[in-house]
């Protein structure tokens, strides 16, 4: 008896992994992870030495997060795509429940006035990261099942937007405005690709933009961020301090940077230097050339993900296609927002740079997303190979 037979309903190892495994996507991901490991060490060494007496405190923790992310990615790589489709609704319900639980005092961990994390021993799990993956899988499955209804009627369109509204509301209660924007933007992108009528899509886009503007205007600290973004130098030692220090880091980097480890801004000038603003330290140490390299890597990452999505479209595997497109849109959007914030292009938001910033939750979920895309590519090629083998056996018979 085959010892793996009882596991096949849950875990199915592909029969031909090499043919469908996108090594270029893996290589680009590893390059970004390597840059992140180096930059977390460089950006945090002085802060960690001052705070914990160990300059490599955050570097060691980041290594642990990398190991956890690698294990999680390996597990996702073994799970057939059809199981994600089958349990997409359950995954979404679990994410919503976690978004509710994190708001409960004593369970959710509060940092700087925001309650976004649940403590799980060595890692504080940011529930918004889980919600990002859950929303993509849920919408991809919904569009697979109700594609014609979404294109033809209001009802098919309102159901997923209702779930999106619930998730966005729970995120704003934390508050986590940045994650809400990223998830809403990704969801709207998927609905657009799903064929929602343009006038309905335009109306929703206008409504969403209006609500976001009202949230910014009616919230004093968000309004202050907008004012600071427009002229950070007007109050550079108070509300504009973080952005001006980030801009100084970019300016000091010039063309080729000051060299790895030689940043001045990381020496207690720039807050959150190893998390949300690690890209500013990278720009200071590696200059415009280094910035161009990282942007090129993110472009390559997203293009490889979209290429796998296009292959799924050609096979009319709509769930796989929408999942890949959703992951590509989300990673591209989050990278754009983080780079835009650190360079002064966008108002300040608390979003990490995928694979580069320090943070276990972001690294864990981003790795799972890439692993899921890799599995999509494997399943497509494995299925095609299996069909060819059947044809060959039939012709020989």
C-alpha positions as CSV (number, residue, x, y, z in Angstrom):
1,X,0.0,0.0,0.0
2,X,1.3,3.5,-0.9
3,X,1.9,5.3,2.4
4,X,0.9,8.6,0.9
5,X,-2.4,7.4,-0.4
6,X,-4.4,8.6,2.7
7,X,-2.9,12.1,2.3
8,X,-3.8,12.6,-1.3
9,X,-7.2,14.3,-0.7
10,X,-5.2,17.0,1.2
11,X,-1.7,17.1,-0.2
12,X,-0.8,16.1,-3.7
13,X,2.8,16.2,-4.8
14,X,3.1,17.1,-8.5
15,X,4.5,14.3,-10.7
16,X,6.6,16.6,-12.7
17,X,7.8,19.6,-10.6
18,X,10.7,20.7,-12.6
19,X,8.8,21.5,-15.8
20,X,6.3,23.9,-14.2
21,X,8.5,25.4,-11.5
22,X,9.2,29.1,-12.3
23,X,12.9,29.4,-11.3
24,X,13.0,33.1,-12.4
25,X,10.2,34.0,-10.0
26,X,12.0,32.2,-7.2
27,X,15.3,33.8,-8.1
28,X,13.8,37.4,-8.1
29,X,12.1,36.6,-4.7
30,X,15.4,35.3,-3.2
31,X,17.2,38.5,-4.5
32,X,14.7,40.7,-2.7
33,X,14.8,38.6,0.4
34,X,18.6,38.8,0.4
35,X,18.5,42.6,0.0
36,X,16.0,42.8,2.9
37,X,18.2,40.6,5.2
38,X,21.3,42.9,4.5
39,X,19.3,46.1,5.0
40,X,17.5,45.0,8.1
41,X,20.9,44.3,9.7
42,X,22.4,47.6,8.4
43,X,19.5,49.8,9.3
44,X,18.9,48.4,12.8
45,X,22.3,47.8,14.2
46,X,22.7,51.1,16.1
47,X,19.1,51.1,17.3
48,X,19.3,47.5,18.4
49,X,22.6,48.1,20.2
50,X,21.2,51.0,22.1
51,X,17.9,49.3,23.0
52,X,18.9,45.7,23.6
53,X,22.7,45.8,23.9
54,X,22.9,43.5,20.9
55,X,23.4,45.1,17.5
56,X,22.2,42.0,15.7
57,X,19.0,41.6,17.7
58,X,16.7,42.4,14.8
59,X,18.9,40.6,12.3
60,X,18.6,37.4,14.3
61,X,14.9,37.7,14.6
62,X,14.6,38.4,10.9
63,X,16.6,35.2,10.2
64,X,14.0,33.3,12.4
65,X,11.2,34.9,10.4
66,X,12.9,33.9,7.2
67,X,13.1,30.3,8.3
68,X,9.4,30.4,9.3
69,X,8.5,31.9,5.9
70,X,10.5,29.3,4.1
71,X,8.7,26.5,5.9
72,X,5.3,28.1,5.3
73,X,6.2,28.6,1.6
74,X,7.2,24.9,1.3
75,X,3.9,23.8,2.9
76,X,1.9,26.0,0.5
77,X,3.9,24.6,-2.4
78,X,2.6,21.1,-1.6
79,X,-1.1,22.1,-1.4
80,X,-3.0,21.7,-4.7
81,X,-4.7,24.8,-6.0
82,X,-8.1,23.1,-6.0
83,X,-8.0,23.0,-2.2
84,X,-7.6,26.8,-2.0
85,X,-10.6,27.1,-4.3
86,X,-12.6,24.6,-2.3
87,X,-12.0,26.3,1.1
88,X,-11.8,29.9,-0.1
89,X,-15.0,30.8,1.8
90,X,-13.8,29.2,5.0
91,X,-10.5,31.1,4.7
92,X,-12.4,34.4,4.3
93,X,-14.6,33.7,7.3
94,X,-11.5,32.8,9.5
95,X,-9.9,36.1,8.4
96,X,-12.9,38.1,9.3
97,X,-13.2,36.4,12.7
98,X,-9.5,37.2,13.4
99,X,-10.1,40.8,12.4
100,X,-12.8,40.9,15.1
101,X,-10.8,39.0,17.7
102,X,-7.8,41.4,17.3
103,X,-10.0,44.3,18.4
104,X,-10.8,42.6,21.8
105,X,-8.7,44.2,24.6
106,X,-6.4,41.6,26.1
107,X,-6.2,39.6,22.9
108,X,-5.1,42.1,20.3
109,X,-1.8,43.7,21.0
110,X,-1.7,47.5,20.9
111,X,1.3,49.5,19.6
112,X,1.3,53.3,19.1
113,X,-2.5,53.4,19.5
114,X,-3.2,50.7,16.9
115,X,-4.5,47.3,17.8
116,X,-3.4,45.1,14.8
117,X,-1.5,42.2,16.2
118,X,-2.1,38.9,18.0
119,X,0.8,37.5,20.0
120,X,1.9,34.0,18.9
121,X,5.1,33.6,21.0
122,X,8.1,34.6,18.9
123,X,5.9,36.4,16.3
124,X,3.2,39.0,16.5
125,X,0.8,38.1,13.7
126,X,-0.6,41.1,11.9
127,X,-4.1,40.0,10.9
128,X,-4.3,42.5,8.0
129,X,-1.6,40.4,6.2
130,X,-3.8,37.3,6.6
131,X,-6.8,39.2,5.3
132,X,-4.9,40.3,2.2
133,X,-4.3,36.7,1.1
134,X,-7.8,35.6,2.2
135,X,-9.5,38.3,0.2
136,X,-7.6,37.5,-3.0
137,X,-8.4,33.8,-2.8
138,X,-12.1,34.5,-1.9
139,X,-12.6,36.9,-4.8
140,X,-10.8,34.6,-7.2
141,X,-13.1,31.8,-6.3
142,X,-16.2,34.0,-6.4
143,X,-15.3,35.2,-9.8
144,X,-14.7,31.7,-11.0
145,X,-18.2,30.6,-9.8
146,X,-20.2,33.7,-10.7
147,X,-18.3,35.3,-13.6
148,X,-21.4,35.7,-15.8
149,X,-23.5,37.0,-12.9
150,X,-20.8,39.6,-12.0
151,X,-20.8,40.9,-15.6
152,X,-24.5,41.0,-16.0
153,X,-26.2,42.0,-12.8
154,X,-25.9,44.3,-9.7
155,X,-26.4,41.4,-7.3
156,X,-23.4,39.5,-8.5
157,X,-21.3,42.6,-8.0
158,X,-22.7,43.6,-4.6
159,X,-22.0,40.3,-2.9
160,X,-18.2,40.5,-3.0
161,X,-18.2,44.3,-2.4
162,X,-20.3,43.7,0.7
163,X,-17.6,41.4,2.1
164,X,-14.9,43.9,1.1
165,X,-16.8,46.6,3.0
166,X,-16.8,44.4,6.1
167,X,-13.1,43.8,5.9
168,X,-12.3,47.5,5.2
169,X,-14.5,48.6,8.2
170,X,-12.7,46.2,10.6
171,X,-9.3,47.4,9.3
172,X,-10.3,51.0,9.9
173,X,-11.3,50.2,13.5
174,X,-7.8,49.0,14.3
175,X,-7.0,51.6,12.7
176,X,-5.0,50.4,9.6
177,X,-5.8,52.8,6.8
178,X,-2.9,51.7,4.6
179,X,-3.9,48.0,4.5
180,X,-7.5,48.9,3.9
181,X,-6.5,51.0,0.8
182,X,-4.3,48.1,-0.5
183,X,-7.0,45.5,-0.1
184,X,-9.7,47.7,-1.6
185,X,-7.4,48.6,-4.5
186,X,-6.6,44.9,-5.2
187,X,-10.2,43.9,-4.9
188,X,-11.3,46.6,-7.4
189,X,-8.6,45.5,-9.8
190,X,-9.8,41.9,-9.7
191,X,-13.5,43.0,-10.2
192,X,-12.4,45.1,-13.2
193,X,-10.5,42.1,-14.6
194,X,-13.6,40.0,-13.9
195,X,-15.6,42.0,-16.4
196,X,-17.7,44.3,-14.2
197,X,-19.6,46.8,-16.3
198,X,-17.5,50.0,-16.6
199,X,-20.2,52.4,-15.4
200,X,-20.8,50.2,-12.3
201,X,-17.0,50.0,-11.7
202,X,-16.7,53.8,-12.2
203,X,-19.5,54.4,-9.7
204,X,-17.9,52.2,-7.1
205,X,-14.5,53.8,-7.7
206,X,-16.0,57.3,-7.3
207,X,-17.8,56.2,-4.1
208,X,-14.7,54.6,-2.7
209,X,-12.6,57.7,-3.5
210,X,-15.2,60.0,-1.8
211,X,-15.3,57.8,1.3
212,X,-11.5,57.8,1.6
213,X,-11.4,61.6,1.2
214,X,-14.0,62.0,3.9
215,X,-12.1,59.7,6.2
216,X,-9.0,61.8,5.6
217,X,-10.7,65.1,6.2
218,X,-12.7,64.1,9.2
219,X,-9.8,62.4,11.0
220,X,-7.4,65.0,12.5
221,X,-4.3,62.9,12.4
222,X,-4.9,61.8,8.8
223,X,-5.6,65.4,7.8
224,X,-2.3,66.4,9.5
225,X,-0.5,63.8,7.5
226,X,-1.9,65.2,4.2
227,X,-0.8,68.7,5.2
228,X,2.6,67.5,6.2
229,X,2.9,65.6,2.9
230,X,2.2,68.8,0.9
231,X,5.0,70.7,2.8
232,X,7.0,68.6,5.2
233,X,9.6,71.3,5.7
234,X,7.1,73.7,7.2
235,X,7.3,71.8,10.5
236,X,10.3,69.6,9.9
237,X,11.1,69.1,13.6
238,X,7.5,68.0,14.5
239,X,4.9,66.5,12.2
240,X,7.2,66.6,9.2
241,X,10.2,65.1,10.9
242,X,10.0,61.5,9.6
243,X,9.4,62.5,6.0
244,X,12.2,65.2,6.0
245,X,14.7,62.8,7.5
246,X,13.7,60.2,4.8
247,X,14.2,62.9,2.1
248,X,17.6,63.7,3.5
249,X,18.6,60.1,3.3
250,X,17.6,60.0,-0.4
251,X,19.5,63.2,-1.0
252,X,22.7,61.9,0.7
253,X,22.6,58.8,-1.5
254,X,23.1,60.7,-4.7
255,X,24.1,58.4,-7.6
256,X,26.0,55.5,-6.0
257,X,25.3,56.0,-2.2
258,X,27.6,56.4,0.8
259,X,28.3,52.7,1.0
260,X,26.8,49.7,2.9
261,X,26.8,50.5,6.7
262,X,27.7,54.2,6.3
263,X,24.2,55.7,6.6
264,X,23.9,58.6,9.0
265,X,20.1,58.8,9.0
266,X,19.9,55.3,10.7
267,X,21.8,56.8,13.7
268,X,18.6,57.7,15.5
269,X,17.6,60.4,13.0
270,X,15.0,58.4,11.0
271,X,12.3,56.6,13.0
272,X,11.3,53.1,11.9
273,X,14.5,52.9,9.9
274,X,14.5,49.1,9.6
275,X,10.7,48.7,9.1
276,X,8.5,51.0,7.0
277,X,11.4,53.3,6.0
278,X,14.1,50.8,5.3
279,X,14.0,51.8,1.6
280,X,15.2,55.3,2.6
281,X,18.3,53.8,4.3
282,X,18.9,51.6,1.2
283,X,18.7,54.8,-1.0
284,X,21.2,56.5,1.2
285,X,23.7,53.6,1.2
286,X,23.3,52.5,-2.5
287,X,22.1,55.7,-4.2
288,X,20.0,56.0,-7.3
289,X,21.6,53.0,-9.0
290,X,20.6,50.8,-6.0
291,X,17.1,52.3,-6.0
292,X,16.8,51.5,-9.7
293,X,17.9,47.9,-9.1
294,X,15.3,47.3,-6.4
295,X,12.5,48.8,-8.5
296,X,13.6,46.6,-11.4
297,X,13.5,43.5,-9.2
298,X,9.9,44.4,-8.1
299,X,8.9,44.9,-11.8
300,X,10.4,41.6,-12.7
301,X,8.6,39.9,-9.7
302,X,5.2,41.3,-10.8
303,X,5.8,40.5,-14.5
304,X,6.6,36.9,-13.7
305,X,3.5,36.6,-11.5
306,X,1.3,38.1,-14.3
307,X,2.9,35.8,-16.9
308,X,1.7,32.8,-14.8
309,X,-1.7,34.4,-14.6
310,X,-1.8,34.8,-18.4
311,X,-1.0,31.2,-18.8
312,X,-3.9,30.3,-16.6
313,X,-6.2,32.5,-18.7
314,X,-5.1,30.6,-21.9
315,X,-6.1,27.4,-20.1
316,X,-9.3,29.0,-19.0
317,X,-8.4,28.2,-15.3
318,X,-10.0,31.3,-14.0
319,X,-9.5,30.8,-10.3
320,X,-5.7,30.4,-10.8
321,X,-5.6,33.4,-13.2
322,X,-7.5,35.7,-10.8
323,X,-5.4,34.5,-7.8
324,X,-2.1,35.2,-9.6
325,X,-3.4,38.6,-10.9
326,X,-4.6,39.5,-7.4
327,X,-1.2,38.7,-5.8
328,X,0.6,40.6,-8.6
329,X,-1.6,43.7,-8.1
330,X,-1.2,43.6,-4.3
331,X,2.5,43.2,-4.2
332,X,2.9,45.9,-6.9
333,X,0.6,48.2,-5.1
334,X,2.2,47.8,-1.7
335,X,5.7,48.2,-3.1
336,X,4.6,51.3,-5.0
337,X,3.0,52.8,-1.8
338,X,6.0,52.1,0.4
339,X,8.5,53.5,-2.1
340,X,6.2,56.5,-2.8
341,X,5.9,57.2,1.0
342,X,9.6,57.1,1.7
343,X,10.4,59.3,-1.3
344,X,7.7,61.9,-0.5
345,X,5.5,60.9,-3.5
346,X,2.6,59.8,-1.2
347,X,1.4,60.7,2.3
348,X,2.8,58.6,5.1
349,X,1.3,55.2,5.5
350,X,2.4,52.3,7.7
351,X,3.0,49.7,5.0
352,X,6.1,47.5,4.8
353,X,8.1,46.9,1.6
354,X,7.5,43.3,0.7
355,X,10.4,40.9,1.3
356,X,12.7,43.9,2.3
357,X,11.2,45.5,5.5
358,X,11.6,44.0,8.9
359,X,8.4,42.3,10.0
360,X,7.5,38.6,10.4
361,X,3.8,38.8,9.3
362,X,4.5,40.6,6.0
363,X,7.4,38.3,5.2
364,X,5.4,35.2,6.1
365,X,2.4,36.0,4.0
366,X,4.3,37.5,1.1
367,X,6.3,34.2,0.8
368,X,3.1,32.2,1.0
369,X,1.7,34.3,-1.9
370,X,4.7,33.7,-4.1
371,X,4.6,30.0,-3.2
372,X,0.9,29.9,-4.2
373,X,1.8,31.4,-7.6
374,X,4.6,28.9,-8.0
375,X,2.1,26.1,-7.2
376,X,-0.3,27.5,-9.8
377,X,2.4,27.2,-12.4
378,X,3.3,23.6,-11.3
379,X,-0.3,22.5,-11.4
380,X,-0.9,23.8,-14.9
381,X,2.2,22.2,-16.3
382,X,1.7,19.0,-14.4
383,X,-1.9,18.7,-15.7
384,X,-0.8,19.3,-19.3
385,X,2.0,16.8,-18.9
386,X,-0.4,14.2,-17.5
387,X,-2.8,14.7,-20.4
388,X,0.1,14.2,-22.9
389,X,1.1,11.1,-21.1
390,X,-2.4,9.7,-21.4
391,X,-2.5,10.5,-25.1
392,X,0.9,8.9,-25.7
393,X,-0.2,5.7,-23.8
394,X,-3.4,5.6,-25.9
395,X,-1.4,5.9,-29.1
396,X,1.0,3.2,-28.1
397,X,-2.0,0.9,-27.2
